[in-house]
Amino acid sequence: MNVESSEDASNEIRLRHRVLNAAMLLLARDGLTEDLLFRAAKAADCPLEKAKTFFRSAVDLVLSLYARFAADLEARVVEFPTGTVSERFEAMMNAKFKIVAEHRETLAALTAALLDPRGKIGALSPHTEVIRARVQGVLDAVITGASDGPDADSDALKRTLYGVHLGLLMF
């Protein structure tokens, strides 16, 4: 890859982030609207056709936000302390709360959609399965790295902790 194409790729990434950040501000202010992608592109000074190469719709913007949260949480796994499942889960939740803290208004605007399991951006919808799997991977790290983690299959504990995680975020 030459320097010019590397610079172009960096500019593309920055532009995508600008559109996503603009969408988060608009979501916090106006909630989820049909014209979110158009308004986010305009606010980010990005041509709509270019924004559509990053995101096909408002749903894609929201799913990208969820994916950003999951990636940020994955990056913090190495910071979790050694200790019990409880101690490691507490560290995970504290990390998650720090990640979403500045986006409380955005998440509040999405609450109804988050709770709809049939909606495309519902926390338990098929469309968010990849993001759930990423967070469950973090929970797997919490459990397997714990001093009191189960010796056998931990799927039931992982599902329980995922439910507790969602409950705490909604609370």
Rosetta blueprint (number, residue, H / E / L):
1 M L
2 N L
3 V H
4 E H
5 S H
6 S H
7 E H
8 D H
9 A H
10 S H
11 N H
12 E H
13 I H
14 R H
15 L H
16 R H
17 H H
18 R H
19 V H
20 L H
21 N H
22 A H
23 A H
24 M H
25 L H
26 L H
27 L H
28 A H
29 R H
30 D H
31 G L
32 L L
33 T L
34 E L
35 D L
36 L H
37 L H
38 F H
39 R H
40 A H
41 A H
42 K H
43 A H
44 A L
45 D L
46 C L
47 P L
48 L H
49 E H
50 K H
51 A H
52 K H
53 T H
54 F H
55 F L
56 R L
57 S L
58 A H
59 V H
60 D H
61 L H
62 V H
63 L H
64 S H
65 L H
66 Y H
67 A H
68 R H
69 F H
70 A H
71 A H
72 D H
73 L H
74 E H
75 A H
76 R L
77 V H
78 V H
79 E H
80 F L
81 P L
82 T L
83 G E
84 T L
85 V H
86 S H
87 E H
88 R H
89 F H
90 E H
91 A H
92 M H
93 M H
94 N H
95 A H
96 K H
97 F H
98 K H
99 I H
100 V H
101 A H
102 E L
103 H L
104 R H
105 E H
106 T H
107 L H
108 A H
109 A H
110 L L
111 T H
112 A H
113 A H
114 L H
115 L H
116 D L
117 P L
118 R L
119 G L
120 K L
121 I L
122 G L
123 A L
124 L L
125 S L
126 P H
127 H H
128 T H
129 E H
130 V H
131 I H
132 R H
133 A H
134 R H
135 V H
136 Q H
137 G H
138 V H
139 L H
140 D H
141 A H
142 V H
143 I H
144 T H
145 G L
146 A E
147 S L
148 D L
149 G L
150 P L
151 D L
152 A L
153 D L
154 S L
155 D H
156 A H
157 L H
158 K H
159 R H
160 T H
161 L H
162 Y H
163 G H
164 V H
165 H H
166 L H
167 G H
168 L H
169 L H
170 M H
171 F L
